[in-house]
Amino acid sequence: MARPRQAPQLLLAILVALVAIAYQEKKKTFISVQEVPASEAFVVTTLKYVTREFNQESDDKYNFRIVRVLKVKRLVTDHMEYHVNFEMRRTTCRRLEANNCSFQEGELYKQIECFYSVFVVPWFEKYKILRKNCTNG
């Protein structure tokens, strides 16, 4: 007769264990967090991806290009995340143009400062923008 009473307790214990495991899965535990140079190969490809995505999503008639990288942090778990702060400026190239673009001057001058958090699995060339924020500079 003791077994029927233990069954709900056992099910409750299993449920609590599953909830705890699911919570731990959602929590990110980074193995390494460090500032890295913008010249690092995976950072360069990530910045190219970010620039391309920014220009594709932008409503501006002209493309933007990164002028200066302010800070790059690399966070490592089973993948990498890059947190990048940079400045971009509007170029003279229209949306479908991409080569040898100089920066706009005068009335069309525009500079913005951006922060992007990017999920990266560089060995599979997989990128996903997790967060982004750009403000007029």
N, C-alpha and C positions, 0 to 999 in steps of 0.2 A: 503493500500500500504506500510505501514511501516514494516509489518511482513516479506516480502521476504528479506529485507535488514538485518533484525535482525538474520535470520537463519544462515548465514555464521559466524557472530560474536559469536553466541551461540555455533556453532560447534567448532570454534577456542578456545573458553573458555573451552569447555569440553576437547579438545585435550591437551591444556596446563595443565589442572588439572590432566589428566591421566599420562602425562609425569612426572609431579612433584611427583605424588604418586609412580610411578614406580622407580624413582630416590631414593626416601626415603626408599623403600623396599630393594634396593641394598646396601644402607649405613648401616653399622653395628653400633649400639649404644649399648655399653656394660653397663650393670647395675652395674657390679662389676669387678674390676681388682685388683688382689692381689697375692702376692707371697705366696706359700703354701709349706709345708714340703713334701719331697719325700715319706714319710711314710704314707701319707694320702691314704685311701683305693682306691679311684678312680684314683689316680696318679699311684699307684702300678699296677693296671690292665691296665692302659694306657701304662706304660713302658713295660709291658709284650707284649702288642699288637705291639708296635713299634719295639721291639727286634725281634719278630717273623717275622714281615714284612721285616725288614732290612735283616735278614738271608735268607728269601725266594727270595728276589730280588738280593742278592749279587752273584757275580760270583766267590767269594773266595771259596776254597775247604773246609774251616773250618768255623764253626759258630763263631759269636762274642757275647760277653756278656757285659752288662753295668758294668763298674768298679766304676764310681762315677757320681752322679747326681750333677750338678753344680748349676742349678737354675730351678725352676718351677713357672710359672705364670698361674693362673686360670682366665679366662675371661668368664663372664656369661651373657647370653641373654636368649633366649628361649632354648638354649643348652649351653654346656660348650665347651670352647676351652682351651687346655693346650699348653703352649709354654714351651718346655723343652730343656735345654742344658745339655749334658752329655758326658762322655767319655766311649768309648767301647774298648775292647781288643779282639784280636783273641784268641780262645780257642784251646785245643787239640782235640776237638770233630769235626769229619767230619760232613758234611751237614745233614745226616739223624740221627746222634746221638744227644742226648740232655742232658743226665744225668751226673752229677758229673764231669763236664769238668773243668780242671785246665787251667790256662793261658799259652800260648806259651812263650817260652824263646828263647834266642839265635837268630839264623837266621830267624826263623818264627815269632818272636815278631813283633806285629803291634798294634798300638794304634791310634784311631781316635777320633776326637771331633765332635759332632753332635748337630744340632738344628732341632727340629721338632715342627711343629704346627699341632695339632690334634683336629679335630672336635669330640666331645664326647657327646653321650646321654647315660650315664652309666646305667640308669634304664632299657634301652632296649638293652644294650650291643652293641651299635652301635658306630663304630669308622671310621674315614676317615682322612687320612693324607692330610693336606692342603698344607703344604710346608715342605721341608726337605733340609738340607745341611750338608754334612759331609766332613771334611778335615783331612788330616794326622796330628796327634798330636805330 
